Amino acid sequence: AYTAIVIDATNGNILYQNEPDKPMYPASLTKIMTLYMIFDALESGTVTLETEWPVSAHAQAARPSELGLVEGQSINVDDSIMALMTKSANDVASVAAEGLGGGSEWRFSVMMTEKARELGMNNTTFMNASGWHDDEMFSTARDMAILSLRMQSDFPQYYHLFSTTEFTYNGQTYGNHNKLLGVVDGVDGLKTGYTGPAG
């Protein structure tokens, strides 16, 4: 089941690959696209960092990893970004999806897939904003590499946030799920992901 691709970001040269186009479940790597969509909305002026997104019953029902949001609460875009990057919060992913998708996470997943095609991710289909397992949701190592490089080049003003090692919300501090940050020289983050089916 192992797939991988290693690309020199300075020139696009592929340094290593192993079945880079094999369809795989993306798990929480999905949140890279969710964050890409949030940054895109910030740049277009659709939202600001202070915009408050309401928490729905659907978002509250998200299973861990989650921030523990409750229906009727709200969370701003700034905190949403940090919760997605560090805690990898599934409830926050649903909140953001509904906030940008007209109240529908499904509609947002269609928007994510459309954006994937625009970026050249031709073997990716998103079914939700968090990466929670769905038999119909697939991506590839190559497509995730395309997305990662575009995240760097399209949003350099936000990219450094992926190196954040911890995030405090409502008095509670959450560590980043990426345990290589600050341990392996040169690691600057982006995203980890795990589900049983995805590995």
Phi, psi and chi 1 to 4 in degrees:
 res  aa     phi    psi   chi1   chi2   chi3   chi4
   1 ALA       -   -5.4      -      -      -      -
   2 TYR   -72.4  126.6  176.3   66.9      -      -
   3 THR  -132.9  149.1   73.1      -      -      -
   4 ALA  -163.1  156.9      -      -      -      -
   5 ILE  -150.5  137.9 -169.3  165.8      -      -
   6 VAL  -123.3  122.6 -179.6      -      -      -
   7 ILE  -123.7  136.0  -61.7  174.7      -      -
   8 ASP   -75.2  110.6 -175.3  -24.4      -      -
   9 ALA   -67.3  -17.4      -      -      -      -
  10 THR   -77.8  -25.8   63.9      -      -      -
  11 ASN  -139.3   -2.6   55.3   28.0      -      -
  12 GLY    81.9    1.6      -      -      -      -
  13 ASN   -66.3  135.7  -71.3  -16.1      -      -
  14 ILE   -86.1  118.3  -64.2  174.0      -      -
  15 LEU   -90.5  -27.9  -53.4  179.0      -      -
  16 TYR  -160.8  144.6  172.1   81.4      -      -
  17 GLN  -154.8  149.3   57.5 -176.8  -28.9      -
  18 ASN  -144.0  107.2 -177.6   66.2      -      -
  19 GLU    45.9   55.1  -64.3 -167.1   87.4      -
  20 PRO   -68.4  -14.8   27.9  -36.7      -      -
  21 ASP  -107.2   12.5  -61.4  -51.3      -      -
  22 LYS   -74.1  127.0  179.9  179.2  179.3  178.5
  23 PRO   -63.8  132.0  -19.4   31.7      -      -
  24 MET  -137.5  156.9  -61.7  -71.2  -71.3      -
  25 TYR   -74.5  129.1  -59.8  125.1      -      -
  26 PRO   -81.2  -14.1   28.5  -34.3      -      -
  27 ALA    49.1 -141.8      -      -      -      -
  28 SER   -74.9   -2.4  -78.8      -      -      -
  29 LEU   -60.8  -21.2  -63.5 -176.1      -      -
  30 THR   -52.0  -35.3  -61.4      -      -      -
  31 LYS   -66.3  -16.7  -65.0 -175.1  180.0   87.5
  32 ILE   -61.7  -42.7  -56.8  173.3      -      -
  33 MET   -70.3  -38.3  179.5   58.9   87.8      -
  34 THR   -57.6  -44.9  -58.6      -      -      -
  35 LEU   -66.8  -38.5  -74.8  158.4      -      -
  36 TYR   -57.9  -43.5 -171.4   99.3      -      -
  37 MET   -65.8  -37.4  -57.9  -73.5  -77.4      -
  38 ILE   -65.1  -46.2  -66.1  171.8      -      -
  39 PHE   -62.6  -37.8  -64.1  152.1      -      -
  40 ASP   -62.2  -41.8 -154.9   30.2      -      -
  41 ALA   -67.5  -36.0      -      -      -      -
  42 LEU   -63.9  -43.9  -76.8  167.6      -      -
  43 GLU   -68.5  -32.8  -70.9  -55.0  -69.8      -
  44 SER   -81.1  -11.6   69.9      -      -      -
  45 GLY    85.7    7.8      -      -      -      -
  46 THR   -63.0  -37.4  -55.6      -      -      -
  47 VAL  -136.2  166.2  -62.8      -      -      -
  48 THR  -121.1  172.2   69.9      -      -      -
  49 LEU   -63.3  -22.9  -69.4  173.6      -      -
  50 GLU   -90.7   -8.5  -67.3   74.1   37.5      -
  51 THR   -56.4  131.4  -62.2      -      -      -
  52 GLU   -96.2  127.1  -66.7  -80.0  -22.0      -
  53 TRP  -103.8  131.1  -80.2  -31.5      -      -
  54 PRO   -74.8  150.7   26.6  -32.8      -      -
  55 VAL   -97.7  124.0  178.5      -      -      -
  56 SER   -96.2  171.1   67.7      -      -      -
  57 ALA   -62.5  -36.5      -      -      -      -
  58 HIS   -60.3  -45.8  168.3   72.0      -      -
  59 ALA   -67.3  -41.4      -      -      -      -
  60 GLN   -59.8  -32.3  179.7 -175.4  -31.5      -
  61 ALA   -77.6   -5.0      -      -      -      -
  62 ALA   -59.4  142.4      -      -      -      -
  63 ARG   -91.7  160.0  -73.7  178.6  -84.2 -177.0
  64 PRO   -56.8  151.2  -23.4   33.4      -      -
  65 SER   -77.1  136.3  178.1      -      -      -
  66 GLU  -150.8  164.2   37.9   87.7   31.7      -
  67 LEU   -90.6  -13.4 -152.6   57.1      -      -
  68 GLY    85.2   30.6      -      -      -      -
  69 LEU   -68.6  150.5  -60.9  176.9      -      -
  70 VAL  -121.1  140.2  176.3      -      -      -
  71 GLU   -50.2  135.0 -178.2 -177.1    6.5      -
  72 GLY    97.7  -21.2      -      -      -      -
  73 GLN   -74.2  178.3  -74.0 -176.9  -36.1      -
  74 SER  -142.6  161.2   66.1      -      -      -
  75 ILE  -141.0  137.6 -177.3  170.5      -      -
  76 ASN   -81.9  167.1   65.8   34.6      -      -
  77 VAL   -63.0  -40.5  172.4      -      -      -
  78 ASP   -58.7  -51.0 -167.4   13.6      -      -
  79 ASP   -65.4  -33.6  -75.5  -24.8      -      -
  80 SER   -62.4  -44.7  -63.9      -      -      -
  81 ILE   -58.2  -48.6  -69.8  168.3      -      -
  82 MET   -67.9  -35.8  -60.0  -46.0  -61.6      -
  83 ALA   -67.3  -35.7      -      -      -      -
  84 LEU   -70.5  -38.9  -69.5  169.7      -      -
  85 MET   -73.4  -36.0  -72.8 -178.1  173.3      -
  86 THR  -101.5  -63.1   56.7      -      -      -
  87 LYS   -74.8  -19.3  176.8   65.4  173.8  165.2
  88 SER    56.4   47.5 -164.9      -      -      -
  89 ALA   -75.2  118.9      -      -      -      -
  90 ASN   -69.7  -34.6  -67.3  -26.5      -      -
  91 ASP   -66.2  -36.9   50.3   -3.7      -      -
  92 VAL   -68.2  -37.3  175.4      -      -      -
  93 ALA   -59.5  -41.6      -      -      -      -
  94 SER   -66.4  -39.9  -68.0      -      -      -
  95 VAL   -60.3  -47.5  167.6      -      -      -
  96 ALA   -63.2  -40.9      -      -      -      -
  97 ALA   -60.7  -45.2      -      -      -      -
  98 GLU   -69.1  -35.0  -68.6  174.0  -18.8      -
  99 GLY   -65.2  -35.1      -      -      -      -
 100 LEU   -98.9  -15.4  -66.3  175.3      -      -
 101 GLY  -106.3   25.0      -      -      -      -
 102 GLY    65.2   32.0      -      -      -      -
 103 GLY    91.8    1.2      -      -      -      -
 104 SER  -127.6  118.0  165.9      -      -      -
 105 GLU   -65.5  -34.5 -176.5  166.3    1.0      -
 106 TRP   -61.4  -45.8  164.0 -111.0      -      -
 107 ARG   -61.1  -39.1 -173.2  177.8  -60.2  121.9
 108 PHE   -65.3  -37.5 -177.0   71.7      -      -
 109 SER   -64.3  -34.0   72.0      -      -      -
 110 VAL   -65.9  -42.3  172.0      -      -      -
 111 MET   -61.8  -39.5  -66.6  163.2   57.7      -
 112 MET   -61.9  -43.7  -67.5  169.2   72.6      -
 113 THR   -66.3  -39.3  -57.9      -      -      -
 114 GLU   -62.5  -41.9  -70.6  172.1   -8.8      -
 115 LYS   -64.4  -39.6  179.8   59.5   70.2  174.2
 116 ALA   -56.6  -44.8      -      -      -      -
 117 ARG   -62.3  -41.5  -65.4  -65.0  176.0  -84.1
 118 GLU   -58.4  -35.8  -75.8  178.8   34.8      -
 119 LEU   -84.1   -5.8  -60.6 -179.7      -      -
 120 GLY    93.3   13.4      -      -      -      -
 121 MET   -87.2   82.9  -60.1  167.6   63.2      -
 122 ASN   -83.9   -8.2  -63.9  -39.6      -      -
 123 ASN  -118.4   30.2  -63.8  -56.5      -      -
 124 THR  -123.4  133.9  -63.5      -      -      -
 125 THR  -132.8  123.2  -61.0      -      -      -
 126 PHE   -97.7  142.0  -66.6  110.3      -      -
 127 MET  -119.1  -13.0  -58.8  -60.3  -70.9      -
 128 ASN  -157.9  176.6   58.2   57.4      -      -
 129 ALA   -94.0  -10.1      -      -      -      -
 130 SER  -103.2  -28.3   66.5      -      -      -
 131 GLY    97.6    2.4      -      -      -      -
 132 TRP   -53.8  139.6 -172.1  -98.9      -      -
 133 HIS   -57.4  133.9  179.7   71.2      -      -
 134 ASP  -143.2  128.3 -172.8  -61.2      -      -
 135 ASP   -59.0  -20.6  -73.3  -19.6      -      -
 136 GLU   -97.6    1.8  -48.9 -106.0  -33.2      -
 137 MET  -102.1  120.5 -177.2  156.9   63.3      -
 138 PHE  -137.1  152.6  -69.4   98.5      -      -
 139 SER  -149.1 -174.6 -170.4      -      -      -
 140 THR  -136.3  162.7   66.3      -      -      -
 141 ALA   -59.6  -41.2      -      -      -      -
 142 ARG   -63.8  -44.3 -170.1 -172.3  -50.2  -85.0
 143 ASP   -63.5  -39.8  -83.2    7.0      -      -
 144 MET   -67.4  -32.0  -77.7  -65.9  159.4      -
 145 ALA   -67.2  -41.0      -      -      -      -
 146 ILE   -58.6  -47.3  -70.1  168.7      -      -
 147 LEU   -62.9  -42.3  176.8   56.8      -      -
 148 SER   -62.9  -43.8  -60.0      -      -      -
 149 LEU   -65.7  -38.4  -70.1  168.3      -      -
 150 ARG   -68.8  -33.7  -74.0  -61.6  -62.9  -93.5
 151 MET   -59.7  -43.7 -179.1   66.2   86.9      -
 152 GLN   -64.8  -47.1  -78.7 -174.4  -52.3      -
 153 SER   -79.1  -34.3   63.0      -      -      -
 154 ASP   -83.8  -28.8  -65.9   -6.0      -      -
 155 PHE  -133.6   57.5  -57.4  110.3      -      -
 156 PRO   -61.4  -24.4   23.2  -33.9      -      -
 157 GLN   -72.2  -16.9   68.0  -85.2   42.2      -
 158 TYR  -111.8  -17.3  -60.0  115.3      -      -
 159 TYR   -57.5  -36.5 -175.0   77.4      -      -
 160 HIS   -60.8  -21.8   70.1  -80.2      -      -
 161 LEU   -64.1  -23.9  -63.8  173.0      -      -
 162 PHE   -66.4  -14.6  -74.9  102.8      -      -
 163 SER   -86.3   -1.5  -63.5      -      -      -
 164 THR   -61.3  126.3  -56.8      -      -      -
 165 THR   -89.5  -22.7   55.7      -      -      -
 166 GLU  -154.3  159.6   60.2 -178.6   28.8      -
 167 PHE  -143.0  131.5  158.3   67.8      -      -
 168 THR  -109.7  128.9  -59.8      -      -      -
 169 TYR  -138.5  126.7 -178.3   74.1      -      -
 170 ASN    51.9   40.0  -79.2   -9.0      -      -
 171 GLY    82.6   -2.9      -      -      -      -
 172 GLN  -110.5  135.2 -174.0  164.6  -10.7      -
 173 THR  -103.5  131.7  -60.7      -      -      -
 174 TYR  -116.1  133.2  -56.4   93.1      -      -
 175 GLY   -83.4  157.7      -      -      -      -
 176 ASN   -71.5  138.1 -162.5  -49.3      -      -
 177 HIS   -66.9  -19.6  -77.2 -160.7      -      -
 178 ASN   -82.1   98.0 -173.1  -14.1      -      -
 179 LYS   -77.8   -2.0  -57.4  -52.2  180.0 -172.7
 180 LEU   -83.9  -17.1  -60.5  179.5      -      -
 181 LEU   -63.0  127.3  -76.0  171.4      -      -
 182 GLY    77.5   -0.8      -      -      -      -
 183 VAL  -112.2  -45.5  175.7      -      -      -
 184 VAL  -103.2  122.2  177.1      -      -      -
 185 ASP   -59.2  130.5 -172.7   40.1      -      -
 186 GLY    95.1  -15.0      -      -      -      -
 187 VAL   -71.0  123.8  170.8      -      -      -
 188 ASP  -118.2   12.0   59.9    4.1      -      -
 189 GLY   105.6 -125.9      -      -      -      -
 190 LEU    80.6 -102.6 -138.9   50.9      -      -
 191 LYS  -158.9  145.3 -163.2   75.9 -166.5   67.7
 192 THR  -111.0  168.0   62.6      -      -      -
 193 GLY  -161.0  147.2      -      -      -      -
 194 TYR  -153.4  134.7  172.3   81.4      -      -
 195 THR  -141.0  163.5   62.6      -      -      -
 196 GLY   -55.6  -53.5      -      -      -      -
 197 PRO   -65.4  -31.8  -23.5   34.6      -      -
 198 ALA   -81.3  -31.5      -      -      -      -
 199 GLY    79.7      -      -      -      -      -
